[in-house]
């Protein structure tokens, strides 16, 4: 659990955080000492949602803080509070319902995250004492920390083998099983597309297959794109476009972090996590524009662009996952720039042929303050990725509807599973906001955990 969240222990001293809705501030102020009222008045404090203020004691020392939340309180209210508090131990004061307490703990923890693997420095410790423990909020924060760390780690320290190591560490913590298929063994075990994308790197490509839970429980399968660095291949990216390509394994980071949360929460599912961990490099044996490659499903793919490699990796994994007909299958991938042009960095594009699943995902995102936006699997656009010499082209021509055509490409590899959704994510916060520091992000994790909890609530 993040060290900014600690369980209330005995009479450990902590300063109170007063969470007071704007409509109740006047009544709350009537019960405060005159010095507090004078202080807030003299500093020009306005009781508007999102505002906070530290409070003085009679001796002039710090006595607590006041926060004015939205209605209902948002976890970002508490995330914003974190950086404005002096260092020390804090605790929520007054009658706070359990859901608000959890949102406060999660927001506080997400704001406390720092990636300091390479740049050490003194931290001013701000800790929230959570009565009874952080519970689910601590589990979610811990999982999100993992996802952020994975994306933030540069490719020299986060190659395919390192991503496998991270998966094994998580698996060992929860008694999960992991099987890895590596290098030329991918050809022997029918993962030709994964092999084609990763074969030019001196770091061997691999499929990571993690399983956990009761085999008789409903089947949940998560699939993650783990392109640990993407040069674009022979269709080489310009240098400016390569600067963030350590984050091209953001789908793998998000799904591994989600899997960690599922296991830590003990959710009643039989979990399977599939990650294709590769590096899309340039070399004499790199796959080429115009090549035709086979896939696990038997479909042939004409390579229209070697920089559309992530969908090739996912194609083999989705075909494998689809064979089991899981009760729910979600893939996450930093797949297209087109999704970011359409929806920006904060709003993942969601595609699914299942209207009920779409509604459930949107509801889960809203409830978890982790929104998604549905885009259509618009069948007429399938012709954009037709090929005259193969079953399908991985890129198509014209450049229009890129996120949709990528999702339609993936749909050709999911023919047995109805409850499937594809999330086209960014995996990165381009600027800092409360609780969302600039850098790697475990995009959509909170929405996915909420979906899994509600969908399988009666399976225990």
Order of alpha helices (4+ residues) and beta strands (2+ residues): beta-beta-alpha-alpha-beta-beta-alpha-beta-alpha-beta-alpha-alpha-beta-alpha-alpha-beta-beta-alpha-alpha-beta-beta-beta-alpha-beta-alpha-beta-alpha-beta-beta-alpha-beta-beta-beta-alpha
